Amino acid sequence: MLGSTHGTLTTDFRARVVACGEQPAPGAVHSRAAGEGDLDVSGRPLYADVPDLDRFFRPESVAVVGASDAEGRPNTGITRQLVDWARRVGARVHPVHPTRDTVFGLPCVPAVSDLPEQVDLAVLLVGDPLPVVEQLAEAKVKFAVAFASGFAETGEQGAAAQERLAAAVKRSGLRLLGPNTNLNAFERFRDDLDGPAIALITQSGHQGRPVFTLQELGVRLSHWAPTGNEADLETADFISYFAERPEVRAIACYVEGLKDGRSFLLAADRAARAGVPVVAVKVGRTEAGARMAASHTGKLTGADDVVDAAMRQYGVIRVDGLDQLQDTAALLARARPPQADGVVVYSISGGTGAHFSDLATAASLHLPQLSPAKQAELHEWIPPYLSVANPVDNGGHPVGDWRGRKIIDAILADPSVGVLICPITGPFPPMSDKLAQDLVDAAEQTDKLVCVVWGSPLGTEAAYRETLLGSGRVATFRTFANCIGAVRAHLSHHRFTTGYRSPFDEAPRVPSPSFRKARALMRPAQQLSEHAAKQLLRAYGIRVPREQLVTSAAAAVRAAGLVGYPVVMKASGARLAHKSELGLVKVGLTSASQIRDAYRELTDIARYEGVELDGILVCQMVERGVEMVVGVTHDALFGPTVTVGLGGVLVEVLGDSAVRVPPFGEDQARDMLGELRGRALLDGVRGGPPLDVDALVEVVLRVQRMALELDGELSELDINPLVVLPRGQGAVALDALAVCR
């Protein structure tokens, strides 16, 4: 009988973590750089270093280097906009130009060294910002913006120039936005809008226009950070800063590439702690993401799959289109926390309600059936032959009189209802105008979310332009899909952040005893043999079969007697990856003669293939259970990642896997299993017993610990197959491959 090892790691893991030092309370905010005790076991920071950007967005003094007021000069329009912006924010402007006495009537100094005061922000309208950065350092300027292009976006030469600029900025002590940025940070924001705001971050300025234009629909925008090439200040810096701004209730991002994966996750974690949703368009879904990898795990997950999983892991809401970014960010900024997750669809037409309900249910929104008592109440105003279970079909006529408001109020009064969605597919003034007004009036009297989908392609109707868009409480959409996506994001965000505990709070700070044993097994820049890889697993408490490494047929026979028949025999060598493809695995051996024959055949094949062996493994045969794969790969952006999926010989054919970026806890490990299409296999199929999911989760967590502690030394790990046995009997790693860095 194979014993169970599960039920030990999760408790021990947390105990060791807590023993390493006092842990931050859930929801704690850390506005400081990582210091002693704030680094994980691999030496990486656990908390975001939040830059104080107040004087960037609201400077008291601004220098415009390269300022101009000469007609026809490109810098003239930029200078004019900067002067106007500075006046709006109450900043003093100091133009800098070597040959001008004044610019737009303002005294102009010839060089940065001649500035009359220490300035908060310098805007560089020069082709080569590098020499100016060095001058700004001497003048102790806090922030600079470089508009110049011709850097990393142009190729290798430009990338080298950007590296020189970044190094100069780092030496200077100032913080730089850009290069290759624009004027979006200095736009004219409407100051007549109140309430919660959206903060916007874009790497391409024009892609932020749809969100910026939301102001014309009454949605407040507080900041716009156009990060450009991110030689210094990056998307993560602005997420961390905006998450702590009291007026910001949602952060909208357009991201072309992340500068540093860890910084991004730390920033997303800070936003999650603060309960501020981050909505992002991240281009690159179609990247091939192909990597040369010896392991199955390295071939299972492309680069964008890791980005997608990392965003979900820290609550970042990823959307595809700018219209979705617009609608989702607007809803999340303005909606109050949901009181329930039930969604009711209310419509004039039964067909509209059925259509919308199908789409909403497919998107995993919860559409509860209203209680018999509530249905009876609704039938006081709605004809009895119409369905009011959910969706609620009013038949049309009740919305045109006093009954319309009664129906809406009755639905919103149901404690199971958190969201009311009313799709109005087209304007029909006798009904749609009154319905729109009733929805707006009802929304003003409730904390529950009221959404309307206005389906007219014109969008010029008064009911839409004035009634619905004039309301700060009704969320108005133009498509079913965007409404459903935004509502799902709203409910998911609040589920995610309610009781949120950061994975970084539980990340290990000091190495475990396993680390010292494992490190002794590592061989730099080499692939370990199966025997050595299994020793690595043993060091971290991951079960492997009973087995012995032998170098003769006679020793193989003796080993089989000790291991117990039937046995498996496998070739073991440092450069041997996929043994089955070469015929270097023999299974189900039940006699000494079979053992001797198998030994000769395996060694002959290895000799013919030119494979150097360290011996032949004689292994216990494990026949029951489901074959899984668990592994580690190194992602260029995020570092070590952990993958779990269906394993065995079809692992690459099925491609059924889930990935996470360490650190993560037990809940995330279980969520990984829930993402697998073959998850039901673990529950037992065709009369089979349920399998030991707890043991599988434990292996995933142990592998994660290994990935963190051996970061920098372990390039790839592939446990395939990991056989998950019936409940209570554990999981056994039948084969393993490890590649050292």
C-alpha positions in Angstrom: 0.0 0.0 0.0 1.4 3.4 -1.0 1.2 5.8 2.0 0.0 9.4 1.8 2.1 12.5 2.3 -0.5 15.2 1.9 -1.7 17.4 4.7 1.7 18.5 5.9 2.9 21.1 3.6 0.3 23.8 3.8 0.6 24.0 7.6 4.3 23.7 7.7 4.8 26.1 4.8 2.7 28.9 6.6 4.4 28.2 9.9 7.8 28.6 8.4 6.8 31.8 6.7 5.3 33.3 9.9 8.3 32.3 11.8 10.5 34.3 9.5 9.2 37.6 10.8 6.1 39.6 11.6 3.7 39.6 8.6 1.8 42.6 7.3 -1.8 42.7 8.2 -4.2 42.1 5.3 -4.9 45.3 3.5 -1.8 47.0 4.8 -0.2 49.6 2.5 3.5 50.0 2.2 4.6 53.3 0.8 8.3 52.6 1.0 11.2 50.8 -0.7 11.9 47.2 0.1 14.2 47.0 3.1 15.3 44.3 5.6 12.6 41.7 5.9 10.9 42.9 2.7 12.7 40.5 0.4 11.7 37.0 -0.5 13.9 33.9 -0.3 15.3 34.7 -3.8 16.1 38.3 -2.8 13.3 39.9 -4.7 11.2 42.7 -3.2 7.8 41.9 -1.6 6.3 45.4 -1.6 6.1 48.1 -4.2 8.3 51.2 -3.9 5.7 53.9 -4.6 7.1 57.1 -6.1 5.8 60.4 -4.8 4.4 61.8 -8.1 2.4 64.7 -6.5 5.0 67.2 -7.8 4.9 65.6 -11.2 1.2 66.1 -11.7 0.9 69.2 -9.6 4.3 71.0 -9.8 4.9 74.4 -8.2 7.5 75.2 -10.9 8.2 74.0 -14.4 11.2 74.4 -16.7 10.6 74.0 -20.5 14.0 73.2 -22.0 14.0 74.1 -25.7 11.0 76.4 -25.4 9.9 78.4 -28.4 7.3 81.0 -29.5 8.5 81.3 -33.1 5.8 80.7 -35.6 6.1 77.6 -37.6 8.4 75.8 -35.1 7.2 72.4 -33.8 8.2 73.3 -30.2 6.0 76.4 -30.3 2.7 74.6 -30.0 4.0 72.3 -27.3 5.4 75.3 -25.3 2.0 77.1 -25.6 0.2 74.0 -24.3 2.6 73.6 -21.4 2.3 77.3 -20.4 -1.5 77.0 -20.5 -1.4 73.8 -18.4 1.0 75.3 -15.9 -1.3 78.2 -15.4 -4.2 75.9 -14.8 -2.4 73.9 -12.1 -0.8 77.1 -10.6 2.8 76.4 -11.5 5.5 79.0 -12.3 7.0 78.5 -15.8 10.7 79.0 -16.7 11.5 78.8 -20.4 15.0 77.6 -21.2 16.6 78.5 -24.6 20.2 79.7 -25.4 19.2 82.5 -27.7 15.9 83.9 -26.4 15.2 86.5 -23.8 11.5 85.8 -23.5 9.1 83.1 -24.6 5.4 84.0 -24.7 6.2 87.0 -22.6 8.0 84.9 -19.9 11.6 85.6 -19.0 13.8 82.9 -20.6 17.2 81.7 -19.3 19.9 80.3 -21.5 20.7 77.1 -19.6 19.4 74.8 -16.9 22.1 76.1 -14.6 20.6 79.6 -14.9 17.2 78.6 -13.5 16.1 81.1 -10.8 14.8 78.3 -8.5 14.9 74.6 -8.0 12.1 73.3 -10.2 9.8 70.3 -9.7 9.4 69.3 -13.4 11.5 69.8 -16.5 10.0 69.2 -19.9 12.7 68.5 -22.5 11.9 69.6 -26.1 15.3 68.6 -27.3 16.5 65.9 -29.7 19.0 64.4 -27.4 17.9 64.5 -23.7 21.0 62.8 -22.4 23.2 65.9 -21.8 20.3 67.8 -20.3 19.6 65.0 -17.8 23.1 65.4 -16.5 22.5 69.2 -16.1 19.2 68.6 -14.4 20.9 66.4 -11.9 23.2 69.2 -10.9 20.1 71.5 -10.5 18.4 68.9 -8.3 15.3 68.8 -10.5 12.8 66.2 -9.3 11.1 65.1 -12.5 11.7 65.3 -16.2 9.7 64.4 -19.4 11.5 63.5 -22.6 9.5 63.7 -25.8 12.3 62.7 -28.1 12.0 59.6 -30.2 14.6 57.4 -31.9 15.3 55.1 -28.9 14.3 51.5 -28.2 11.4 51.7 -30.6 13.9 52.0 -33.5 16.0 48.9 -33.0 19.4 47.9 -31.5 21.1 51.3 -31.9 18.2 53.1 -30.3 18.0 50.6 -27.5 21.6 51.2 -26.7 20.9 54.9 -26.6 18.0 54.3 -24.3 20.2 52.2 -22.0 22.7 55.1 -21.7 19.8 57.5 -21.0 18.4 55.2 -18.3 21.8 54.8 -16.7 22.2 58.6 -16.6 18.8 59.0 -15.0 19.6 56.4 -12.4 22.8 58.3 -11.5 21.0 61.6 -11.4 18.4 60.9 -8.8 15.6 62.5 -10.8 12.7 60.5 -12.3 12.1 60.5 -16.0 8.9 60.0 -18.0 9.7 58.7 -21.5 11.5 59.0 -23.9 9.1 58.8 -26.9 6.2 60.1 -24.9 3.8 63.0 -25.5 1.6 65.7 -24.0 -1.2 63.6 -22.7 -0.2 64.2 -19.0 -0.8 67.9 -19.7 -4.2 67.7 -21.2 -7.1 69.9 -20.1 -9.2 67.8 -17.7 -12.7 68.8 -17.0 -12.9 70.3 -13.5 -16.7 70.5 -13.4 -17.1 66.8 -12.8 -17.2 65.3 -9.3 -17.3 61.9 -7.8 -14.9 59.0 -8.2 -12.4 59.2 -11.1 -10.5 57.0 -13.6 -6.8 57.3 -13.8 -5.4 56.4 -17.2 -2.0 54.9 -18.2 -1.0 54.4 -21.8 2.1 53.4 -23.7 0.5 54.7 -26.9 -1.1 58.1 -26.4 -3.8 57.8 -29.1 -5.0 54.5 -27.6 -6.1 56.4 -24.5 -8.4 58.8 -26.4 -11.6 56.7 -25.9 -11.1 56.7 -22.1 -10.2 60.4 -22.0 -13.3 61.2 -24.0 -15.5 59.6 -21.3 -15.4 63.1 -19.7 -17.8 64.2 -22.4 -20.2 61.6 -21.1 -19.9 62.9 -17.5 -17.3 60.3 -16.3 -14.5 62.0 -14.4 -10.8 61.5 -15.4 -8.2 62.6 -12.9 -4.8 61.7 -14.4 -3.2 60.5 -17.7 0.3 59.0 -17.6 1.7 58.4 -21.2 4.7 56.2 -20.3 6.3 55.9 -23.7 9.4 53.8 -23.7 9.7 53.6 -19.9 13.4 54.2 -19.6 12.7 55.0 -15.9 9.1 55.6 -14.8 6.9 52.7 -15.8 3.3 51.5 -15.8 3.9 49.8 -12.4 5.0 53.1 -10.8 1.8 54.8 -11.9 -0.5 52.0 -10.8 1.1 52.1 -7.3 0.7 55.8 -7.1 -2.9 56.0 -8.4 -4.0 53.1 -6.1 -3.3 55.4 -3.2 -5.0 58.5 -4.6 -8.4 59.0 -2.8 -10.2 60.3 -5.9 -9.2 57.3 -8.1 -11.7 54.5 -8.1 -10.4 52.7 -11.2 -7.2 52.5 -13.2 -7.4 52.0 -17.0 -4.3 50.8 -18.8 -3.2 50.3 -22.4 0.0 48.2 -22.3 2.2 47.2 -25.2 4.9 45.6 -23.1 5.8 45.3 -19.5 9.2 46.6 -18.4 9.4 44.3 -15.4 7.0 41.6 -14.5 7.7 41.6 -10.7 7.2 45.3 -10.5 3.9 45.0 -12.3 2.6 42.3 -9.9 3.7 44.3 -6.9 1.8 47.3 -8.2 -1.3 45.2 -9.0 -1.0 43.7 -5.5 -1.0 47.3 -4.0 -4.1 48.1 -6.0 -5.8 44.9 -4.8 -5.0 45.8 -1.2 -6.5 49.2 -1.7 -9.6 47.7 -3.5 -8.9 49.8 -6.6 -9.6 47.8 -9.8 -7.1 47.8 -12.6 -8.5 47.3 -16.1 -5.9 46.6 -18.9 -5.6 46.1 -22.6 -2.4 44.2 -23.0 -1.5 43.6 -26.7 0.4 40.5 -27.7 -2.2 37.7 -27.4 -1.0 36.4 -30.8 2.7 36.1 -29.8 4.0 32.7 -30.7 5.7 32.6 -27.3 7.7 29.6 -28.5 10.7 28.7 -26.5 13.3 26.0 -26.9 12.8 23.8 -23.9 13.8 20.3 -23.0 10.8 19.8 -20.8 7.1 19.3 -21.6 6.3 22.1 -19.3 8.3 24.6 -21.3 6.2 23.9 -24.3 2.8 24.0 -22.6 2.6 27.8 -21.9 3.4 30.7 -24.2 4.5 34.1 -23.0 1.0 35.6 -23.3 -0.5 32.7 -21.3 1.8 33.7 -18.4 0.8 37.3 -18.7 -2.8 36.4 -18.7 -2.5 34.1 -15.6 -0.4 36.6 -13.7 -3.0 39.3 -14.3 -5.8 37.1 -13.1 -3.7 36.0 -10.1 -3.5 39.6 -8.9 -7.0 40.8 -9.9 -6.1 42.7 -13.0 -9.1 42.7 -15.4 -7.8 42.1 -18.9 -10.0 43.2 -21.8 -9.4 43.1 -25.5 -10.9 46.3 -27.0 -10.7 50.0 -26.2 -14.5 50.0 -26.1 -14.3 47.4 -23.4 -11.6 49.3 -21.5 -13.9 52.4 -21.6 -17.1 50.7 -20.5 -15.5 48.4 -17.8 -13.4 51.2 -16.3 -16.4 53.6 -16.2 -18.6 51.0 -14.5 -16.0 50.0 -11.9 -15.2 53.6 -11.1 -18.8 54.6 -10.4 -20.5 51.5 -9.1 -20.9 51.0 -5.4 -19.9 47.6 -3.9 -22.5 44.9 -4.8 -24.9 43.9 -2.1 -25.6 40.5 -3.8 -24.3 38.7 -6.9 -27.7 38.0 -8.3 -28.5 39.6 -11.7 -32.0 40.2 -13.0 -32.7 40.9 -16.6 -35.8 43.2 -17.1 -37.1 44.0 -20.6 -40.0 45.1 -22.7 -39.7 42.0 -24.9 -39.6 38.4 -23.9 -37.2 37.7 -26.9 -34.8 40.4 -25.7 -34.8 39.1 -22.2 -34.2 35.5 -23.3 -31.4 36.5 -25.7 -29.6 38.6 -23.0 -30.1 36.0 -20.4 -28.5 33.3 -22.5 -25.4 35.5 -23.1 -25.2 36.5 -19.4 -25.5 32.9 -18.2 -22.8 31.7 -20.7 -20.6 34.4 -19.2 -21.1 32.9 -15.7 -23.3 35.6 -14.3 -25.7 34.4 -11.7 -29.3 34.9 -12.7 -31.3 33.6 -9.7 -35.0 32.6 -10.1 -37.1 35.0 -8.2 -39.1 33.6 -5.3 -42.8 32.7 -5.7 -43.7 35.6 -3.5 -41.7 38.1 -5.6 -43.2 36.7 -8.8 -46.7 37.1 -7.3 -45.9 40.7 -6.4 -44.7 41.4 -9.9 -47.8 39.9 -11.4 -49.8 42.6 -9.7 -48.6 44.9 -12.5 -47.6 42.4 -15.2 -50.1 40.1 -17.0 -50.1 36.6 -15.5 -49.3 34.9 -18.8 -45.8 36.6 -18.9 -42.8 35.1 -17.2 -41.3 37.0 -14.3 -39.1 34.4 -12.9 -35.9 36.0 -14.4 -35.7 37.3 -17.0 -38.7 39.5 -16.2 -40.9 40.3 -19.2 -43.3 43.1 -18.7 -45.0 42.8 -22.1 -44.4 46.5 -22.9 -47.5 48.3 -21.8 -46.8 48.6 -18.0 -43.7 50.7 -18.6 -45.8 53.5 -20.1 -47.6 54.3 -16.9 -47.3 54.2 -13.1 -46.7 50.5 -13.1 -43.3 50.8 -14.6 -41.6 52.3 -11.6 -43.4 49.9 -9.2 -41.9 46.9 -11.1 -38.4 48.3 -11.0 -38.6 49.1 -7.3 -40.0 45.6 -6.5 -37.1 43.9 -8.3 -34.5 46.1 -6.6 -36.0 45.4 -3.2 -35.3 41.6 -3.6 -32.3 40.8 -1.3 -31.0 38.2 -3.8 -30.7 40.9 -6.5 -27.5 43.0 -6.7 -27.7 44.1 -10.4 -30.7 45.1 -12.6 -30.0 45.1 -16.3 -32.5 46.5 -18.8 -31.7 46.0 -22.5 -33.6 48.5 -24.6 -32.9 47.3 -28.2 -34.3 50.3 -29.9 -36.1 53.6 -29.2 -39.9 53.5 -29.0 -40.7 56.8 -27.3 -44.1 55.9 -25.8 -42.3 53.2 -23.8 -38.5 53.6 -24.0 -38.5 57.3 -22.8 -40.6 56.6 -19.8 -38.7 53.4 -19.0 -35.4 55.2 -19.2 -36.6 57.9 -16.8 -38.0 55.4 -14.4 -34.7 53.5 -14.3 -32.8 56.7 -13.7 -35.1 57.7 -10.9 -35.0 54.3 -9.3 -31.2 54.2 -9.5 -31.0 57.4 -7.5 -32.9 55.7 -4.6 -30.8 52.5 -4.4 -27.3 51.4 -3.7 -27.7 48.5 -6.2 -26.3 48.7 -9.7 -28.7 49.6 -12.5 -27.5 49.0 -16.1 -29.1 49.9 -19.4 -28.1 48.7 -22.9 -29.2 51.3 -25.4 -29.3 49.4 -28.7 -30.1 52.2 -31.1 -27.2 52.7 -33.6 -27.9 56.5 -33.7 -27.3 57.5 -30.1 -28.9 60.8 -30.7 -32.2 60.2 -28.9 -33.0 62.4 -25.9 -33.7 59.3 -23.7 -30.1 58.2 -24.4 -28.2 61.5 -24.6 -30.0 63.4 -21.9 -31.8 61.0 -19.6 -29.4 58.0 -19.4 -26.1 59.7 -20.0 -27.2 62.5 -17.7 -27.4 60.1 -14.8 -24.4 59.5 -12.6 -26.0 56.3 -11.1 -27.1 54.4 -14.2 -24.4 52.5 -16.2 -25.2 52.8 -19.8 -23.8 50.6 -22.6 -24.3 50.3 -26.3 -23.7 46.5 -26.7 -24.8 43.4 -24.8 -21.3 42.0 -24.7 -19.7 45.1 -23.1 -22.5 45.3 -20.5 -22.1 41.6 -19.5 -18.3 41.9 -19.5 -18.3 45.0 -17.3 -20.9 43.6 -14.8 -18.9 40.3 -14.6 -15.7 42.3 -13.9 -17.5 44.4 -11.2 -18.8 41.4 -9.3 -15.5 39.4 -9.7 -13.4 42.4 -8.5 -15.4 42.7 -5.3 -15.2 38.9 -4.7 -11.5 39.0 -5.3 -10.7 42.0 -3.0 -13.1 41.1 -0.2 -10.8 39.6 2.5 -7.9 39.8 0.0 -4.7 38.6 1.4 -1.6 39.2 -0.6 0.4 36.2 -1.7 3.5 38.4 -1.0 2.6 38.4 2.7 3.1 34.7 2.8 6.1 34.4 0.6 9.1 32.6 2.3 11.8 35.0 3.5 14.5 32.4 4.4 15.5 29.1 2.8 14.0 25.9 4.1 16.2 22.9 5.1 15.3 21.4 1.8 17.2 24.1 0.0 20.6 23.1 1.3 20.1 19.4 0.2 18.8 20.5 -3.2 21.5 22.9 -3.9 24.2 20.2 -3.4 22.5 18.3 -6.3 22.6 21.2 -8.8 25.0 21.1 -11.7 25.4 24.5 -13.4 24.4 24.5 -17.1 23.6 20.8 -17.1 20.5 18.6 -17.4 20.2 16.2 -14.5 19.6 12.5 -15.0 16.3 11.1 -14.0 17.9 9.6 -10.9 19.4 13.0 -9.9 16.2 14.8 -10.7 14.3 12.5 -8.4 16.8 13.1 -5.6 15.9 16.8 -6.1 12.2 16.0 -5.6 13.0 13.9 -2.5 14.8 16.8 -1.0 11.6 18.8 -1.1 9.4 15.9 0.2 7.9 15.0 -3.1 7.2 11.2 -3.3 8.9 9.1 -6.0 8.6 5.3 -6.4 10.9 2.8 -4.7 13.8 2.4 -7.1 17.5 1.6 -7.4 20.1 2.7 -10.0 22.1 -0.3 -11.2 25.0 -0.9 -13.6 24.7 -4.6 -14.3 22.1 -7.1 -15.2 22.7 -9.1 -12.0 22.3 -5.9 -9.9 19.1 -5.2 -11.8 17.7 -8.6 -10.8 18.6 -8.0 -7.1 17.0 -4.6 -7.3 13.8 -5.9 -8.7 13.5 -8.3 -5.8 14.0 -5.5 -3.3 11.6 -3.1 -5.2 9.0 -5.7 -5.7 7.5 -7.1 -8.9 6.2 -5.9 -11.3 8.8 -3.3 -12.1 9.7 -0.6 -14.7 13.2 -0.3 -16.1 14.5 3.0 -17.6 17.7 4.3 -18.9 19.1 7.2 -16.8 21.5 9.8 -18.2 22.3 13.5 -17.8 21.4 14.3 -21.4 18.5 12.0 -21.8 15.2 13.9 -22.1 12.4 11.8 -23.7 13.2 8.2 -23.1 10.0 6.6 -24.4 10.6 8.0 -27.9 13.9 6.1 -28.0 12.6 2.9 -26.6 14.5 3.3 -23.3 11.6 2.4 -21.0 10.3 -1.1 -20.3 7.2 -1.6 -18.2 5.4 -4.5 -16.5 8.5 -6.8 -16.0 7.6 -9.8 -13.8 10.6 -12.2 -13.9 14.4 -12.3 -13.6 14.8 -13.3 -17.2 12.7 -10.3 -18.3 14.9 -8.1 -16.2 18.1 -9.4 -17.7 16.8 -9.1 -21.3 15.5 -5.6 -20.6 18.9 -4.5 -19.2 20.7 -5.7 -22.3 18.2 -4.1 -24.6 18.3 -0.8 -22.9 22.1 -0.6 -22.8 22.3 -1.7 -26.5 19.8 1.1 -27.6 21.7 3.7 -25.5 25.0 2.6 -27.1 23.5 2.7 -30.6 21.9 6.2 -30.0 25.2 7.5 -28.5 23.5 8.2 -25.2 25.8 8.3 -22.1 24.1 6.6 -19.2 24.8 6.8 -15.4 22.9 3.5 -15.1 19.6 1.8 -15.4 16.7 2.5 -13.0 14.7 -0.4 -11.6 11.5 1.2 -10.4 8.3 0.2 -8.5 5.4 0.1 -11.0 2.5 2.3 -10.1 -0.6 1.5 -12.1 -3.6 3.3 -10.7 -4.5 7.0 -10.9 -4.5 9.9 -13.2 -1.3 11.1 -14.9 -0.6 14.8 -14.3 2.4 17.1 -15.1 3.8 19.7 -12.7 6.7 21.8 -13.7 8.8 25.0 -13.5 10.0 27.2 -16.3 11.7 30.5 -16.3 9.7 33.3 -18.0 11.8 36.2 -19.3 9.4 38.7 -17.8 8.2 37.2 -14.5 10.9 34.8 -13.6 10.0 31.3 -12.4 6.5 30.0 -13.2 4.7 26.9 -12.1 2.6 24.8 -14.4 0.1 22.0 -13.7 -1.8 20.0 -16.3 -2.9 16.7 -17.6 0.3 14.6 -18.1 1.5 11.4 -19.6 2.3 10.8 -23.3 -0.5 13.1 -24.5 0.6 16.1 -22.5 1.7 18.2 -25.5 -1.3 17.0 -27.7 -3.9 17.9 -25.1 -2.2 21.1 -23.9 -4.5 21.2 -20.9 -2.6 23.3 -18.4 -2.7 26.2 -16.0 0.1 28.4 -14.8 0.9 30.7 -11.9 3.7 33.1 -10.9 5.1 32.4 -7.5 4.4 33.3 -4.7 0.9 31.9 -4.5 -1.0 30.1 -1.8 -3.2 27.0 -1.5 -6.3 28.7 -2.9 -4.5 29.7 -6.1 -3.1 26.1 -6.4 -6.7 24.8 -6.3 -7.8 27.4 -8.7 -5.2 26.2 -11.2 -6.8 22.7 -11.1 -10.2 24.3 -11.6 -9.0 25.9 -14.9 -8.2 22.5 -16.4 -10.6 21.1 -19.0 -9.9 17.6 -17.6 -10.5 18.6 -13.9 -13.4 16.1 -13.7 -10.9 13.2 -14.0 -9.7 14.0 -10.5 -13.2 13.5 -9.1 -13.4 10.0 -10.4 -15.0 9.0 -13.7 -16.9 5.9 -14.9 -17.2 4.5 -11.4 -13.7 5.2 -10.4 -12.8 6.6 -6.9 -12.1 10.3 -6.3 -8.4 11.0 -6.4 -6.1 12.6 -3.9 -6.5 16.3 -4.9 -5.0 17.4 -1.6 -1.8 15.5 -2.4 -1.7 17.1 -5.9 -2.1 20.6 -4.4 0.7 19.8 -2.0 3.0 18.8 -4.8 2.3 22.1 -6.6 3.1 24.1 -3.5 6.3 22.1 -2.9 7.4 22.7 -6.5 6.6 26.4 -6.0 8.9 26.5 -3.0 11.6 24.8 -5.0 11.1 27.4 -7.8 11.5 30.3 -5.4 14.5 28.9 -3.5 16.4 27.7 -6.6 15.6 30.8 -8.7 18.7 31.5 -10.6 19.9 27.9 -10.4 16.9 25.9 -11.8 16.0 26.6 -15.4 13.4 23.9 -15.9 11.7 21.2 -14.0 9.3 18.6 -15.4 7.5 16.0 -13.3 5.7 13.9 -15.9 3.9 11.8 -15.1 2.9 12.6 -11.6 0.4 9.9 -10.8 -2.4 11.1 -8.5 -3.8 8.1 -6.6 -7.2 7.5 -5.0 -8.0 9.8 -2.1 -5.8 9.3 0.9 -3.1 7.5 -1.0 -1.1 10.5 -2.2 0.7 11.3 -5.5 3.9 9.8 -6.9 6.4 11.3 -9.4 7.2 8.5 -11.8 9.6 10.5 -13.9 11.4 13.9 -13.6 13.6 16.1 -15.7 15.6 19.0 -14.3 17.8 21.5 -16.2 20.2 23.7 -14.2 21.0 27.3 -15.3 
